[in-house]
Amino acid sequence: MSKKRVLIIEDDKNIVDLLSIHLNDLDCDISKASDGQTGFEMAMNKPFDLVVLDIMLPKLDGIQVCQKMRAFENHTPILMLTAKNEEIDKVIGLESGADDYLTKPFSVREFIARTKSILRRADQYQKENQNISNKILEFKNLSINLEKRLVKQNDQRIDLTPKEFELLALLAKKPGRVYNREELLKLIWGYEYNGYEHTVNSHINRLRAKIENDPDNPNFIQTSWGIGYRFNDEL
């Protein structure tokens, strides 16, 4: 198996050195940038399997780096780091296109677990899509391009966060298949969020607000009461 390529965009040398030691233990090939502009240029000019991105950076902050990467169709998984702990900062980070979020100070064990989880999900997503002959799923006026991670409705692009896209793609690949909240947490977030089932609910609600004509009476993502969610198999 080839080494995973990880880009660390962080201006705190002590943190960079610490993360590098443990990423080396995971047999990763590491690149580093100490400011947002340099990090963004590196992320766009070379393929990476993961970007570890601090929010508080010189030149360009992490939110701007993340937004610019996604605007240029760069879908490299992003693990965002920040010293802030307010819920609104997490929402802003994830809504800007980050795949996961880790608040400083964090334990090395948690960092390694999150990193492994993101890389594992990315590998699994790639393998699943290689086995799907039709890379574009069509449902009435909704189009889901699995390869380009592009969603359109009535030929208009719908902007989704990485987790929203993964959630939609997972459900749409198997219409009618009911997933409970625990399954979705494990499959999309990759590790257990004990007691965090509301994470699934909030993402489903935001996804419905973007793709459903009437989110209160959804046509695409339907609720199986007492169980979980499924994609409508009668479209």
ChimeraX commands (.cxc) that place a marker at each C-alpha (Angstrom):
marker #1 position 0.00,0.00,0.00 radius 0.5
marker #1 position 1.38,3.40,-0.96 radius 0.5
marker #1 position 2.03,5.99,1.71 radius 0.5
marker #1 position -0.73,8.44,2.51 radius 0.5
marker #1 position 0.18,12.02,1.67 radius 0.5
marker #1 position -0.69,14.48,4.44 radius 0.5
marker #1 position -0.33,18.26,4.33 radius 0.5
marker #1 position -0.09,20.06,7.70 radius 0.5
marker #1 position -0.98,23.76,7.53 radius 0.5
marker #1 position -0.12,25.06,11.00 radius 0.5
marker #1 position 2.02,27.96,12.26 radius 0.5
marker #1 position 2.79,26.47,15.69 radius 0.5
marker #1 position 6.05,24.55,15.22 radius 0.5
marker #1 position 5.57,22.51,18.39 radius 0.5
marker #1 position 2.22,21.22,17.14 radius 0.5
marker #1 position 3.65,20.54,13.68 radius 0.5
marker #1 position 6.50,18.53,15.18 radius 0.5
marker #1 position 4.12,16.57,17.42 radius 0.5
marker #1 position 1.71,15.73,14.59 radius 0.5
marker #1 position 4.60,14.83,12.27 radius 0.5
marker #1 position 5.97,12.28,14.75 radius 0.5
marker #1 position 2.66,10.46,14.98 radius 0.5
marker #1 position 1.86,10.71,11.27 radius 0.5
marker #1 position 5.27,9.19,10.58 radius 0.5
marker #1 position 4.25,6.31,12.85 radius 0.5
marker #1 position 1.25,5.86,10.51 radius 0.5
marker #1 position 3.71,5.71,7.59 radius 0.5
marker #1 position 2.51,8.98,6.06 radius 0.5
marker #1 position 4.41,11.21,3.67 radius 0.5
marker #1 position 4.24,14.67,5.28 radius 0.5
marker #1 position 4.37,18.15,3.78 radius 0.5
marker #1 position 4.19,21.35,5.84 radius 0.5
marker #1 position 3.14,24.97,5.45 radius 0.5
marker #1 position 3.19,27.67,8.13 radius 0.5
marker #1 position 0.74,30.12,6.55 radius 0.5
marker #1 position -2.61,29.81,4.80 radius 0.5
marker #1 position -1.59,31.16,1.40 radius 0.5
marker #1 position 1.37,28.80,1.05 radius 0.5
marker #1 position -0.74,25.91,2.31 radius 0.5
marker #1 position -3.51,26.64,-0.16 radius 0.5
marker #1 position -1.06,26.75,-3.08 radius 0.5
marker #1 position 0.51,23.46,-1.99 radius 0.5
marker #1 position -2.92,21.82,-1.63 radius 0.5
marker #1 position -3.86,22.90,-5.15 radius 0.5
marker #1 position -0.57,21.94,-6.82 radius 0.5
marker #1 position -0.04,18.45,-5.41 radius 0.5
marker #1 position -2.45,15.62,-4.58 radius 0.5
marker #1 position -2.90,14.84,-0.89 radius 0.5
marker #1 position -4.95,12.28,0.99 radius 0.5
marker #1 position -5.53,14.58,3.97 radius 0.5
marker #1 position -5.04,18.23,4.92 radius 0.5
marker #1 position -4.66,19.02,8.63 radius 0.5
marker #1 position -5.64,22.69,8.75 radius 0.5
marker #1 position -5.42,25.17,11.62 radius 0.5
marker #1 position -8.03,27.95,11.67 radius 0.5
marker #1 position -5.82,30.72,13.08 radius 0.5
marker #1 position -3.18,31.26,10.36 radius 0.5
marker #1 position -1.30,34.21,8.87 radius 0.5
marker #1 position -2.10,35.51,5.35 radius 0.5
marker #1 position -5.18,33.29,4.89 radius 0.5
marker #1 position -7.05,31.78,7.82 radius 0.5
marker #1 position -8.17,28.17,7.80 radius 0.5
marker #1 position -11.77,28.99,6.93 radius 0.5
marker #1 position -10.62,30.91,3.84 radius 0.5
marker #1 position -8.25,28.11,2.81 radius 0.5
marker #1 position -11.04,25.56,3.15 radius 0.5
marker #1 position -13.55,27.66,1.23 radius 0.5
marker #1 position -11.08,28.36,-1.60 radius 0.5
marker #1 position -10.15,24.68,-1.92 radius 0.5
marker #1 position -13.79,23.67,-2.23 radius 0.5
marker #1 position -14.52,26.53,-4.63 radius 0.5
marker #1 position -11.80,25.16,-6.92 radius 0.5
marker #1 position -13.32,21.64,-6.72 radius 0.5
marker #1 position -10.55,20.33,-4.47 radius 0.5
marker #1 position -12.25,17.65,-2.36 radius 0.5
marker #1 position -9.22,16.50,-0.35 radius 0.5
marker #1 position -10.44,15.55,3.15 radius 0.5
marker #1 position -9.77,18.32,5.68 radius 0.5
marker #1 position -9.31,17.90,9.44 radius 0.5
marker #1 position -9.65,21.36,10.96 radius 0.5
marker #1 position -7.81,22.38,14.13 radius 0.5
marker #1 position -8.66,25.34,16.34 radius 0.5
marker #1 position -8.13,26.67,19.83 radius 0.5
marker #1 position -11.72,27.84,19.92 radius 0.5
marker #1 position -14.43,25.75,21.50 radius 0.5
marker #1 position -17.64,27.62,20.78 radius 0.5
marker #1 position -20.30,25.67,18.91 radius 0.5
marker #1 position -20.64,28.42,16.30 radius 0.5
marker #1 position -16.97,28.04,15.35 radius 0.5
marker #1 position -17.49,24.33,14.76 radius 0.5
marker #1 position -20.52,25.03,12.58 radius 0.5
marker #1 position -18.64,27.63,10.54 radius 0.5
marker #1 position -15.70,25.27,10.08 radius 0.5
marker #1 position -17.85,22.36,8.95 radius 0.5
marker #1 position -20.10,24.51,6.78 radius 0.5
marker #1 position -17.03,25.88,5.00 radius 0.5
marker #1 position -16.29,22.36,3.78 radius 0.5
marker #1 position -14.16,20.69,6.45 radius 0.5
marker #1 position -14.67,16.97,6.99 radius 0.5
marker #1 position -13.95,16.92,10.70 radius 0.5
marker #1 position -13.07,19.24,13.54 radius 0.5
marker #1 position -10.67,18.92,16.46 radius 0.5
marker #1 position -10.41,21.48,19.26 radius 0.5
marker #1 position -7.07,22.30,20.91 radius 0.5
marker #1 position -5.84,21.04,23.23 radius 0.5
marker #1 position -6.54,17.54,21.92 radius 0.5
marker #1 position -5.11,14.17,22.82 radius 0.5
marker #1 position -2.73,12.45,20.43 radius 0.5
marker #1 position -4.92,9.35,20.62 radius 0.5
marker #1 position -7.94,11.31,19.41 radius 0.5
marker #1 position -5.95,12.91,16.59 radius 0.5
marker #1 position -4.74,9.51,15.40 radius 0.5
marker #1 position -8.26,8.07,15.62 radius 0.5
marker #1 position -9.73,10.96,13.61 radius 0.5
marker #1 position -6.94,10.72,11.00 radius 0.5
marker #1 position -7.35,6.97,10.55 radius 0.5
marker #1 position -11.11,7.39,10.32 radius 0.5
marker #1 position -10.93,10.05,7.60 radius 0.5
marker #1 position -8.39,8.11,5.54 radius 0.5
marker #1 position -10.38,4.89,5.91 radius 0.5
marker #1 position -13.61,6.58,4.81 radius 0.5
marker #1 position -11.88,8.12,1.81 radius 0.5
marker #1 position -10.52,4.72,0.74 radius 0.5
marker #1 position -13.90,3.09,1.21 radius 0.5
marker #1 position -15.68,5.82,-0.74 radius 0.5
marker #1 position -13.23,5.44,-3.64 radius 0.5
marker #1 position -13.60,1.65,-3.70 radius 0.5
marker #1 position -17.39,1.84,-3.64 radius 0.5
marker #1 position -17.49,4.31,-6.50 radius 0.5
marker #1 position -15.12,2.20,-8.59 radius 0.5
marker #1 position -17.66,-0.62,-8.35 radius 0.5
marker #1 position -20.57,1.56,-9.47 radius 0.5
marker #1 position -20.99,1.48,-13.23 radius 0.5
marker #1 position -23.16,4.59,-13.27 radius 0.5
marker #1 position -21.23,7.40,-11.58 radius 0.5
marker #1 position -24.20,9.77,-11.96 radius 0.5
marker #1 position -27.38,8.98,-10.06 radius 0.5
marker #1 position -30.56,10.54,-11.48 radius 0.5
marker #1 position -33.80,10.97,-9.56 radius 0.5
marker #1 position -36.38,13.15,-11.31 radius 0.5
marker #1 position -34.88,16.66,-11.17 radius 0.5
marker #1 position -32.02,15.64,-8.83 radius 0.5
marker #1 position -28.62,14.60,-10.21 radius 0.5
marker #1 position -25.77,13.25,-8.04 radius 0.5
marker #1 position -22.34,12.96,-9.68 radius 0.5
marker #1 position -20.39,10.61,-7.41 radius 0.5
marker #1 position -17.04,11.11,-9.10 radius 0.5
marker #1 position -17.12,14.91,-9.15 radius 0.5
marker #1 position -19.07,15.12,-5.86 radius 0.5
marker #1 position -21.50,17.43,-7.64 radius 0.5
marker #1 position -25.23,17.72,-6.94 radius 0.5
marker #1 position -27.62,19.53,-9.27 radius 0.5
marker #1 position -31.33,20.18,-9.07 radius 0.5
marker #1 position -33.13,21.48,-12.15 radius 0.5
marker #1 position -29.63,21.89,-13.65 radius 0.5
marker #1 position -28.69,24.26,-10.83 radius 0.5
marker #1 position -25.77,23.36,-8.60 radius 0.5
marker #1 position -26.57,22.65,-4.95 radius 0.5
marker #1 position -23.72,23.46,-2.56 radius 0.5
marker #1 position -23.32,20.74,0.05 radius 0.5
marker #1 position -20.76,20.28,2.79 radius 0.5
marker #1 position -18.63,17.09,2.54 radius 0.5
marker #1 position -20.70,15.33,5.18 radius 0.5
marker #1 position -23.98,16.35,3.55 radius 0.5
marker #1 position -22.78,15.00,0.22 radius 0.5
marker #1 position -21.58,11.72,1.73 radius 0.5
marker #1 position -24.88,11.31,3.56 radius 0.5
marker #1 position -26.91,11.96,0.40 radius 0.5
marker #1 position -24.72,9.67,-1.72 radius 0.5
marker #1 position -24.89,6.83,0.81 radius 0.5
marker #1 position -28.70,6.94,0.93 radius 0.5
marker #1 position -29.13,7.44,-2.84 radius 0.5
marker #1 position -26.92,4.50,-3.78 radius 0.5
marker #1 position -29.43,2.13,-2.16 radius 0.5
marker #1 position -32.95,3.58,-2.46 radius 0.5
marker #1 position -35.37,1.98,-0.02 radius 0.5
marker #1 position -32.63,0.75,2.30 radius 0.5
marker #1 position -33.29,2.05,5.82 radius 0.5
marker #1 position -30.29,3.23,7.86 radius 0.5
marker #1 position -30.64,3.83,11.57 radius 0.5
marker #1 position -28.86,6.77,13.17 radius 0.5
marker #1 position -26.13,4.63,14.72 radius 0.5
marker #1 position -25.27,3.15,11.31 radius 0.5
marker #1 position -25.12,6.58,9.71 radius 0.5
marker #1 position -22.87,7.89,12.47 radius 0.5
marker #1 position -20.48,4.99,11.95 radius 0.5
marker #1 position -20.54,5.06,8.13 radius 0.5
marker #1 position -20.32,8.82,7.61 radius 0.5
marker #1 position -18.40,10.02,10.66 radius 0.5
marker #1 position -16.38,6.84,10.97 radius 0.5
marker #1 position -16.21,6.56,14.73 radius 0.5
marker #1 position -18.71,6.29,17.53 radius 0.5
marker #1 position -20.50,9.43,18.71 radius 0.5
marker #1 position -22.20,7.92,21.74 radius 0.5
marker #1 position -25.20,10.07,22.50 radius 0.5
marker #1 position -24.68,12.24,19.41 radius 0.5
marker #1 position -27.56,10.97,17.27 radius 0.5
marker #1 position -28.68,14.60,16.93 radius 0.5
marker #1 position -25.67,15.06,14.60 radius 0.5
marker #1 position -27.42,12.87,12.04 radius 0.5
marker #1 position -30.74,14.62,12.55 radius 0.5
marker #1 position -29.24,18.09,12.07 radius 0.5
marker #1 position -27.43,17.05,8.88 radius 0.5
marker #1 position -30.58,15.44,7.49 radius 0.5
marker #1 position -32.53,18.62,8.24 radius 0.5
marker #1 position -29.94,20.82,6.52 radius 0.5
marker #1 position -29.80,18.45,3.55 radius 0.5
marker #1 position -33.58,18.47,3.19 radius 0.5
marker #1 position -33.60,22.27,3.33 radius 0.5
marker #1 position -31.28,22.29,0.31 radius 0.5
marker #1 position -32.81,19.61,-1.93 radius 0.5
marker #1 position -36.47,19.28,-0.95 radius 0.5
marker #1 position -39.21,21.54,-2.29 radius 0.5
marker #1 position -41.03,21.08,1.01 radius 0.5
marker #1 position -38.63,19.95,3.77 radius 0.5
marker #1 position -41.57,19.19,6.05 radius 0.5
marker #1 position -42.92,16.72,3.47 radius 0.5
marker #1 position -39.73,15.34,1.91 radius 0.5
marker #1 position -39.79,13.58,-1.42 radius 0.5
marker #1 position -36.20,12.32,-1.54 radius 0.5
marker #1 position -35.00,11.61,2.01 radius 0.5
marker #1 position -37.75,10.02,3.99 radius 0.5
marker #1 position -38.08,9.10,7.64 radius 0.5
marker #1 position -38.79,5.53,8.71 radius 0.5
marker #1 position -40.39,6.33,12.04 radius 0.5
marker #1 position -38.69,4.74,15.02 radius 0.5
marker #1 position -35.86,3.42,12.83 radius 0.5
marker #1 position -34.00,5.98,10.76 radius 0.5
marker #1 position -33.86,7.33,7.21 radius 0.5
marker #1 position -34.08,6.04,3.65 radius 0.5
marker #1 position -33.96,7.41,0.12 radius 0.5
marker #1 position -37.30,7.19,-1.71 radius 0.5
marker #1 position -37.27,4.08,-3.91 radius 0.5
marker #1 position -40.41,5.07,-5.84 radius 0.5
marker #1 position -38.89,7.95,-7.81 radius 0.5
marker link #1:1,2 radius 0.2
marker link #1:2,3 radius 0.2
marker link #1:3,4 radius 0.2
marker link #1:4,5 radius 0.2
marker link #1:5,6 radius 0.2
marker link #1:6,7 radius 0.2
marker link #1:7,8 radius 0.2
marker link #1:8,9 radius 0.2
marker link #1:9,10 radius 0.2
marker link #1:10,11 radius 0.2
marker link #1:11,12 radius 0.2
marker link #1:12,13 radius 0.2
marker link #1:13,14 radius 0.2
marker link #1:14,15 radius 0.2
marker link #1:15,16 radius 0.2
marker link #1:16,17 radius 0.2
marker link #1:17,18 radius 0.2
marker link #1:18,19 radius 0.2
marker link #1:19,20 radius 0.2
marker link #1:20,21 radius 0.2
marker link #1:21,22 radius 0.2
marker link #1:22,23 radius 0.2
marker link #1:23,24 radius 0.2
marker link #1:24,25 radius 0.2
marker link #1:25,26 radius 0.2
marker link #1:26,27 radius 0.2
marker link #1:27,28 radius 0.2
marker link #1:28,29 radius 0.2
marker link #1:29,30 radius 0.2
marker link #1:30,31 radius 0.2
marker link #1:31,32 radius 0.2
marker link #1:32,33 radius 0.2
marker link #1:33,34 radius 0.2
marker link #1:34,35 radius 0.2
marker link #1:35,36 radius 0.2
marker link #1:36,37 radius 0.2
marker link #1:37,38 radius 0.2
marker link #1:38,39 radius 0.2
marker link #1:39,40 radius 0.2
marker link #1:40,41 radius 0.2
marker link #1:41,42 radius 0.2
marker link #1:42,43 radius 0.2
marker link #1:43,44 radius 0.2
marker link #1:44,45 radius 0.2
marker link #1:45,46 radius 0.2
marker link #1:46,47 radius 0.2
marker link #1:47,48 radius 0.2
marker link #1:48,49 radius 0.2
marker link #1:49,50 radius 0.2
marker link #1:50,51 radius 0.2
marker link #1:51,52 radius 0.2
marker link #1:52,53 radius 0.2
marker link #1:53,54 radius 0.2
marker link #1:54,55 radius 0.2
marker link #1:55,56 radius 0.2
marker link #1:56,57 radius 0.2
marker link #1:57,58 radius 0.2
marker link #1:58,59 radius 0.2
marker link #1:59,60 radius 0.2
marker link #1:60,61 radius 0.2
marker link #1:61,62 radius 0.2
marker link #1:62,63 radius 0.2
marker link #1:63,64 radius 0.2
marker link #1:64,65 radius 0.2
marker link #1:65,66 radius 0.2
marker link #1:66,67 radius 0.2
marker link #1:67,68 radius 0.2
marker link #1:68,69 radius 0.2
marker link #1:69,70 radius 0.2
marker link #1:70,71 radius 0.2
marker link #1:71,72 radius 0.2
marker link #1:72,73 radius 0.2
marker link #1:73,74 radius 0.2
marker link #1:74,75 radius 0.2
marker link #1:75,76 radius 0.2
marker link #1:76,77 radius 0.2
marker link #1:77,78 radius 0.2
marker link #1:78,79 radius 0.2
marker link #1:79,80 radius 0.2
marker link #1:80,81 radius 0.2
marker link #1:81,82 radius 0.2
marker link #1:82,83 radius 0.2
marker link #1:83,84 radius 0.2
marker link #1:84,85 radius 0.2
marker link #1:85,86 radius 0.2
marker link #1:86,87 radius 0.2
marker link #1:87,88 radius 0.2
marker link #1:88,89 radius 0.2
marker link #1:89,90 radius 0.2
marker link #1:90,91 radius 0.2
marker link #1:91,92 radius 0.2
marker link #1:92,93 radius 0.2
marker link #1:93,94 radius 0.2
marker link #1:94,95 radius 0.2
marker link #1:95,96 radius 0.2
marker link #1:96,97 radius 0.2
marker link #1:97,98 radius 0.2
marker link #1:98,99 radius 0.2
marker link #1:99,100 radius 0.2
marker link #1:100,101 radius 0.2
marker link #1:101,102 radius 0.2
marker link #1:102,103 radius 0.2
marker link #1:103,104 radius 0.2
marker link #1:104,105 radius 0.2
marker link #1:105,106 radius 0.2
marker link #1:106,107 radius 0.2
marker link #1:107,108 radius 0.2
marker link #1:108,109 radius 0.2
marker link #1:109,110 radius 0.2
marker link #1:110,111 radius 0.2
marker link #1:111,112 radius 0.2
marker link #1:112,113 radius 0.2
marker link #1:113,114 radius 0.2
marker link #1:114,115 radius 0.2
marker link #1:115,116 radius 0.2
marker link #1:116,117 radius 0.2
marker link #1:117,118 radius 0.2
marker link #1:118,119 radius 0.2
marker link #1:119,120 radius 0.2
marker link #1:120,121 radius 0.2
marker link #1:121,122 radius 0.2
marker link #1:122,123 radius 0.2
marker link #1:123,124 radius 0.2
marker link #1:124,125 radius 0.2
marker link #1:125,126 radius 0.2
marker link #1:126,127 radius 0.2
marker link #1:127,128 radius 0.2
marker link #1:128,129 radius 0.2
marker link #1:129,130 radius 0.2
marker link #1:130,131 radius 0.2
marker link #1:131,132 radius 0.2
marker link #1:132,133 radius 0.2
marker link #1:133,134 radius 0.2
marker link #1:134,135 radius 0.2
marker link #1:135,136 radius 0.2
marker link #1:136,137 radius 0.2
marker link #1:137,138 radius 0.2
marker link #1:138,139 radius 0.2
marker link #1:139,140 radius 0.2
marker link #1:140,141 radius 0.2
marker link #1:141,142 radius 0.2
marker link #1:142,143 radius 0.2
marker link #1:143,144 radius 0.2
marker link #1:144,145 radius 0.2
marker link #1:145,146 radius 0.2
marker link #1:146,147 radius 0.2
marker link #1:147,148 radius 0.2
marker link #1:148,149 radius 0.2
marker link #1:149,150 radius 0.2
marker link #1:150,151 radius 0.2
marker link #1:151,152 radius 0.2
marker link #1:152,153 radius 0.2
marker link #1:153,154 radius 0.2
marker link #1:154,155 radius 0.2
marker link #1:155,156 radius 0.2
marker link #1:156,157 radius 0.2
marker link #1:157,158 radius 0.2
marker link #1:158,159 radius 0.2
marker link #1:159,160 radius 0.2
marker link #1:160,161 radius 0.2
marker link #1:161,162 radius 0.2
marker link #1:162,163 radius 0.2
marker link #1:163,164 radius 0.2
marker link #1:164,165 radius 0.2
marker link #1:165,166 radius 0.2
marker link #1:166,167 radius 0.2
marker link #1:167,168 radius 0.2
marker link #1:168,169 radius 0.2
marker link #1:169,170 radius 0.2
marker link #1:170,171 radius 0.2
marker link #1:171,172 radius 0.2
marker link #1:172,173 radius 0.2
marker link #1:173,174 radius 0.2
marker link #1:174,175 radius 0.2
marker link #1:175,176 radius 0.2
marker link #1:176,177 radius 0.2
marker link #1:177,178 radius 0.2
marker link #1:178,179 radius 0.2
marker link #1:179,180 radius 0.2
marker link #1:180,181 radius 0.2
marker link #1:181,182 radius 0.2
marker link #1:182,183 radius 0.2
marker link #1:183,184 radius 0.2
marker link #1:184,185 radius 0.2
marker link #1:185,186 radius 0.2
marker link #1:186,187 radius 0.2
marker link #1:187,188 radius 0.2
marker link #1:188,189 radius 0.2
marker link #1:189,190 radius 0.2
marker link #1:190,191 radius 0.2
marker link #1:191,192 radius 0.2
marker link #1:192,193 radius 0.2
marker link #1:193,194 radius 0.2
marker link #1:194,195 radius 0.2
marker link #1:195,196 radius 0.2
marker link #1:196,197 radius 0.2
marker link #1:197,198 radius 0.2
marker link #1:198,199 radius 0.2
marker link #1:199,200 radius 0.2
marker link #1:200,201 radius 0.2
marker link #1:201,202 radius 0.2
marker link #1:202,203 radius 0.2
marker link #1:203,204 radius 0.2
marker link #1:204,205 radius 0.2
marker link #1:205,206 radius 0.2
marker link #1:206,207 radius 0.2
marker link #1:207,208 radius 0.2
marker link #1:208,209 radius 0.2
marker link #1:209,210 radius 0.2
marker link #1:210,211 radius 0.2
marker link #1:211,212 radius 0.2
marker link #1:212,213 radius 0.2
marker link #1:213,214 radius 0.2
marker link #1:214,215 radius 0.2
marker link #1:215,216 radius 0.2
marker link #1:216,217 radius 0.2
marker link #1:217,218 radius 0.2
marker link #1:218,219 radius 0.2
marker link #1:219,220 radius 0.2
marker link #1:220,221 radius 0.2
marker link #1:221,222 radius 0.2
marker link #1:222,223 radius 0.2
marker link #1:223,224 radius 0.2
marker link #1:224,225 radius 0.2
marker link #1:225,226 radius 0.2
marker link #1:226,227 radius 0.2
marker link #1:227,228 radius 0.2
marker link #1:228,229 radius 0.2
marker link #1:229,230 radius 0.2
marker link #1:230,231 radius 0.2
marker link #1:231,232 radius 0.2
marker link #1:232,233 radius 0.2
marker link #1:233,234 radius 0.2
marker link #1:234,235 radius 0.2
view
